[in-house]
């Protein structure tokens, strides 16, 4: 299982970031993919999910601000984050996502830190 997220950083509230996650082809080709985040002292949560056919769904807290997409040729999933808020601060990771949003694999690979200042 190979999952490598990148693109995080420090941004002011209201700003934007675009995250990328490269996955090994064996994971990517047959699975819906999800972006997850974990803030300090909180449980990991699913932020957005995209099926192999491009159907998407989002957590209520990010709906209308975040957009998930995938490039099947590059085995890469993206998360465009706009209108960022301090409560979006977390480590963001990607994984294959089951139908109910649970991560498919226990190995998470490298996440990327997103910090939003007020």
C-alpha positions as CSV (number, residue, x, y, z in Angstrom):
1,X,0.0,0.0,0.0
2,X,1.5,3.3,-1.1
3,X,-0.2,6.6,-0.3
4,X,1.6,9.9,-0.3
5,X,-0.1,13.2,0.4
6,X,1.4,16.6,-0.3
7,X,0.4,20.2,-0.7
8,X,-0.3,21.3,2.8
9,X,1.0,24.4,4.5
10,X,0.2,27.4,6.5
11,X,-2.5,29.7,5.2
12,X,-4.7,32.5,6.6
13,X,-8.4,32.1,7.1
14,X,-10.2,32.5,3.8
15,X,-7.3,31.2,1.8
16,X,-7.0,28.2,-0.4
17,X,-4.8,25.1,-0.7
18,X,-4.7,22.2,-3.1
19,X,-3.7,18.8,-1.8
20,X,-2.6,15.9,-3.9
21,X,-2.3,12.2,-3.0
22,X,-0.5,9.7,-5.2
23,X,-1.6,6.1,-4.7
24,X,-0.2,2.9,-6.1
25,X,-2.1,1.8,-9.1
26,X,-3.4,-1.4,-7.4
27,X,-5.2,0.7,-4.8
28,X,-6.4,3.4,-7.1
29,X,-7.9,1.6,-10.0
30,X,-10.6,-0.3,-8.3
31,X,-11.5,1.8,-5.3
32,X,-13.3,4.9,-4.3
33,X,-10.8,7.2,-2.7
34,X,-11.3,9.5,0.3
35,X,-9.6,12.4,2.0
36,X,-9.5,12.1,5.8
37,X,-8.2,14.5,8.4
38,X,-7.3,14.3,12.0
39,X,-7.0,17.3,14.3
40,X,-5.2,17.3,17.6
41,X,-7.2,15.4,20.3
42,X,-9.9,14.5,17.8
43,X,-10.7,11.3,15.9
44,X,-9.9,10.9,12.2
45,X,-12.9,11.9,10.0
46,X,-13.8,11.5,6.4
47,X,-13.8,14.8,4.6
48,X,-14.6,13.8,1.0
49,X,-15.0,10.7,-1.1
50,X,-15.0,10.1,-4.8
51,X,-15.9,6.9,-6.6
52,X,-14.2,5.4,-9.6
53,X,-16.9,6.9,-11.7
54,X,-16.5,10.4,-10.3
55,X,-19.4,10.6,-7.9
56,X,-18.6,12.7,-4.9
57,X,-19.8,13.3,-1.4
58,X,-18.6,15.6,1.4
59,X,-18.8,16.1,5.1
60,X,-21.3,18.8,6.0
61,X,-18.5,20.9,7.5
62,X,-16.7,21.3,4.2
63,X,-19.6,21.1,1.7
64,X,-19.4,24.0,-0.7
65,X,-15.8,24.9,0.2
66,X,-13.9,21.7,-0.7
67,X,-13.8,19.8,-4.0
68,X,-12.4,16.3,-4.5
69,X,-11.3,15.1,-7.9
70,X,-9.2,12.2,-9.3
71,X,-6.9,11.7,-12.3
72,X,-7.1,8.0,-13.1
73,X,-4.2,8.2,-15.5
74,X,-1.9,9.5,-12.7
75,X,-3.4,7.4,-9.9
76,X,-3.8,10.7,-8.0
77,X,-6.6,12.2,-6.0
78,X,-6.9,15.9,-5.3
79,X,-8.6,18.1,-2.7
80,X,-9.2,21.7,-3.6
81,X,-9.8,23.6,-0.3
82,X,-11.3,27.1,-0.5
83,X,-12.5,29.5,2.2
84,X,-10.4,27.8,4.7
85,X,-11.2,28.2,8.4
86,X,-9.1,27.6,11.5
87,X,-11.1,24.5,12.3
88,X,-9.9,23.0,9.1
89,X,-6.4,22.7,10.7
90,X,-5.4,19.0,10.8
91,X,-3.2,16.4,9.2
92,X,-4.8,15.3,5.9
93,X,-4.4,11.8,4.5
94,X,-5.9,9.8,1.7
95,X,-7.0,6.2,1.6
96,X,-9.2,4.0,-0.4
97,X,-12.7,4.5,1.1
98,X,-15.4,1.8,1.6
99,X,-19.0,2.5,0.8
100,X,-19.7,3.6,4.3
101,X,-16.7,6.0,4.4
102,X,-14.4,3.7,6.5
103,X,-10.8,3.6,5.2
104,X,-10.1,0.4,3.3
105,X,-6.5,0.0,4.5
106,X,-4.9,0.2,7.9
107,X,-1.7,1.7,6.4
108,X,-2.0,5.4,5.9
109,X,1.2,6.5,4.4
110,X,2.4,10.1,4.7
111,X,-0.1,12.8,5.5
112,X,0.2,16.5,5.0
113,X,-0.2,19.2,7.6
114,X,-2.7,22.0,7.0
115,X,-2.7,24.9,9.4
116,X,-5.1,27.8,9.1
117,X,-4.4,30.9,11.1
118,X,-7.2,33.3,12.2
